[in-house]
Amino acid sequence: MLRFARLATEVLAPWVWVLTLPLAVAWAATGHRPLPALGWGLLISVTGSLIPMAVIVRGAKRGKWDGHHVTNRAGRRVPLLVAGLSLGLGFAVLLAGGAPAQLIALAASMLASLVVAVAITFGAKFKISLHAAVASAAVVVLTLTYGPWALLLALPVAWVAWSRVALRDHTTPEVLAGLLMGVVVGGGGYWALLTALT
């Protein structure tokens, strides 16, 4: 059972969602044109996922935090800061380059989610589940982008939410708070920003 939980935690980790979600949104936003979709999508994927994850893995190898999922609340300070700075740079390039509205809304909602996560983690001193938050936000964004069939992704979201509690990396309230934050801030923020931009 724990092996099944660890699998969910790894294959549905935040960095995986953040790596793939921008490419899916870019595909729709660019009218299914491969080169523009790859260009815009990879910009967010690299600045929002790969760069922060590289810093996290390097820090974990050096013993700066407890592993590549950074389950100790205090250890999240540097990874969240790096994620914000990196994604902020990507967001600036999106704006300067005239990216499609969907991608600007996506990057902005991701930045808003990071700000809220920092406020909850360090202001409220509550270790909210980022696995749950990112996964639930992604489902809302994909549903808005591709329609109700994307709601089937709620099943893997439930799997990863369960895994965080099963592995004792989070409590049930921390996971539920993450799910709610993802839907409201990540997904709702995306919808609100996209509505304002179009």
C-alpha positions as CSV (number, residue, x, y, z in Angstrom):
1,M,0.0,0.0,0.0
2,L,2.8,2.4,0.8
3,R,4.5,1.6,-2.5
4,F,1.3,2.6,-4.2
5,A,1.2,5.9,-2.2
6,R,4.9,6.6,-3.1
7,L,4.2,6.1,-6.7
8,A,1.4,8.7,-6.7
9,T,3.6,11.1,-4.8
10,E,6.3,10.8,-7.4
11,V,4.4,10.6,-10.7
12,L,1.9,13.3,-9.6
13,A,4.3,15.6,-7.9
14,P,3.9,19.4,-8.3
15,W,6.8,19.7,-10.7
16,V,5.3,17.1,-13.0
17,W,2.0,18.9,-13.2
18,V,3.8,22.3,-13.7
19,L,6.0,20.8,-16.4
20,T,3.1,19.4,-18.5
21,L,0.2,21.8,-17.8
22,P,1.7,24.8,-19.7
23,L,2.3,22.6,-22.8
24,A,-1.4,21.4,-22.7
25,V,-2.7,25.0,-22.3
26,A,-0.2,26.3,-25.0
27,W,-1.4,23.7,-27.5
28,A,-5.0,25.0,-27.2
29,A,-4.0,28.7,-26.9
30,T,-1.9,28.6,-30.1
31,G,-4.5,26.9,-32.3
32,H,-2.6,23.6,-32.2
33,R,0.5,25.0,-33.8
34,P,3.5,22.9,-32.6
35,L,6.3,25.5,-32.6
36,P,4.4,28.3,-30.9
37,A,2.9,25.8,-28.4
38,L,6.3,24.4,-27.6
39,G,7.9,27.8,-27.3
40,W,5.4,29.4,-25.0
41,G,4.7,26.2,-23.1
42,L,8.3,25.4,-22.4
43,L,9.0,28.9,-21.2
44,I,6.5,28.3,-18.3
45,S,7.5,24.7,-17.9
46,V,11.2,25.5,-17.5
47,T,10.8,28.6,-15.3
48,G,7.9,27.2,-13.3
49,S,9.1,23.6,-12.9
50,L,12.6,22.6,-14.1
51,I,14.6,25.4,-12.6
52,P,12.9,25.3,-9.2
53,M,13.1,21.5,-9.2
54,A,16.8,21.6,-10.0
55,V,17.4,23.8,-7.1
56,I,15.4,21.6,-4.8
57,V,17.2,18.4,-5.8
58,R,20.6,20.0,-5.4
59,G,19.6,21.3,-2.0
60,A,18.3,17.9,-0.9
61,K,21.6,16.3,-2.0
62,R,23.5,18.8,0.1
63,G,21.2,18.2,3.1
64,K,19.7,21.6,3.1
65,W,16.2,20.1,3.4
66,D,14.7,16.7,4.1
67,G,14.3,15.5,0.5
68,H,13.1,16.5,-3.0
69,H,9.5,16.9,-1.7
70,V,10.6,19.3,1.1
71,T,8.2,17.9,3.7
72,N,9.5,20.0,6.6
73,R,7.7,23.4,6.6
74,A,10.8,25.5,7.5
75,G,12.7,24.0,4.6
76,R,10.3,25.4,2.1
77,R,11.5,29.0,2.3
78,V,14.2,28.8,-0.3
79,P,12.4,26.5,-2.8
80,L,9.3,28.7,-2.8
81,L,11.4,31.9,-3.2
82,V,13.4,30.4,-6.1
83,A,10.1,29.2,-7.7
84,G,8.6,32.7,-7.4
85,L,11.7,34.4,-8.9
86,S,12.1,31.9,-11.7
87,L,8.4,32.0,-12.7
88,G,8.3,35.7,-12.3
89,L,11.1,36.0,-14.9
90,G,9.2,33.7,-17.2
91,F,6.0,35.8,-16.7
92,A,7.9,38.9,-17.7
93,V,9.1,37.3,-20.9
94,L,5.5,36.2,-21.6
95,L,4.3,39.8,-21.2
96,A,7.1,41.3,-23.3
97,G,6.7,38.7,-26.0
98,G,3.0,39.1,-26.4
99,A,2.1,35.6,-25.4
100,P,-1.5,34.4,-25.7
101,A,-3.9,35.4,-22.9
102,Q,-4.3,31.8,-21.7
103,L,-0.6,31.5,-21.0
104,I,-0.4,34.9,-19.3
105,A,-3.4,34.0,-17.1
106,L,-1.8,30.6,-16.3
107,A,1.5,32.0,-15.2
108,A,-0.2,34.8,-13.2
109,S,-2.4,32.3,-11.4
110,M,0.7,30.2,-10.7
111,L,2.4,33.2,-9.2
112,A,-0.7,34.0,-7.1
113,S,-0.7,30.5,-5.8
114,L,2.9,30.7,-4.8
115,V,2.2,34.0,-2.9
116,V,-0.8,32.4,-1.1
117,A,1.3,29.2,-0.4
118,V,4.0,31.3,1.2
119,A,1.5,33.3,3.3
120,I,-0.1,30.1,4.6
121,T,3.1,28.2,5.1
122,F,5.0,30.9,7.0
123,G,2.3,33.4,8.0
124,A,-0.2,30.9,9.3
125,K,2.5,28.4,10.0
126,F,0.4,25.7,8.4
127,K,2.1,23.0,6.1
128,I,-0.4,23.1,3.3
129,S,-0.1,20.3,0.7
130,L,1.4,21.6,-2.5
131,H,0.9,18.2,-4.1
132,A,-2.9,18.6,-3.6
133,A,-3.0,22.3,-4.5
134,V,-1.1,22.0,-7.8
135,A,-3.0,18.9,-8.9
136,S,-6.5,20.4,-8.2
137,A,-5.6,23.7,-9.9
138,A,-4.4,21.8,-12.9
139,V,-7.7,19.9,-13.2
140,V,-9.7,23.2,-13.1
141,V,-7.4,24.8,-15.7
142,L,-7.6,21.8,-18.0
143,T,-11.4,21.6,-17.7
144,L,-11.7,25.3,-18.6
145,T,-9.4,24.6,-21.6
146,Y,-10.6,21.3,-22.9
147,G,-14.1,20.8,-21.4
148,P,-15.7,18.5,-18.9
149,W,-13.8,15.3,-20.0
150,A,-10.8,16.8,-18.1
151,L,-12.7,16.3,-14.9
152,L,-11.7,12.6,-15.2
153,L,-8.3,13.8,-13.9
154,A,-10.0,14.3,-10.5
155,L,-9.2,10.5,-10.0
156,P,-5.4,11.0,-10.1
157,V,-5.9,14.1,-7.9
158,A,-7.7,11.9,-5.3
159,W,-4.9,9.4,-5.5
160,V,-2.2,11.9,-4.9
161,A,-4.2,13.5,-2.1
162,W,-4.6,10.1,-0.4
163,S,-0.9,9.3,-0.8
164,R,0.2,12.4,1.1
165,V,-1.8,11.3,4.1
166,A,-0.9,7.6,3.7
167,L,2.8,8.5,3.7
168,R,2.3,10.8,6.7
169,D,3.8,13.7,4.9
170,H,0.6,15.7,5.5
171,T,-2.5,15.5,7.7
172,T,-6.0,15.3,6.2
173,P,-6.7,19.0,6.9
174,E,-3.4,20.0,5.2
175,V,-4.4,18.0,2.1
176,L,-8.0,19.4,2.1
177,A,-6.7,22.9,2.4
178,G,-4.3,22.3,-0.5
179,L,-7.2,21.0,-2.6
180,L,-9.3,24.0,-1.8
181,M,-6.5,26.5,-2.4
182,G,-5.8,24.9,-5.8
183,V,-9.4,25.1,-6.9
184,V,-9.9,28.7,-5.6
185,V,-6.6,30.4,-6.2
186,G,-5.0,28.3,-9.0
187,G,-8.1,27.4,-11.0
188,G,-10.4,30.3,-10.0
189,G,-7.5,32.7,-10.4
190,Y,-6.9,31.4,-13.9
191,W,-10.6,31.8,-14.8
192,A,-10.8,35.3,-13.4
193,L,-7.6,36.5,-15.2
194,L,-8.5,34.9,-18.5
195,T,-12.0,36.5,-18.3
196,A,-10.3,39.9,-17.6
197,L,-7.8,39.5,-20.5
198,T,-10.3,38.3,-23.2
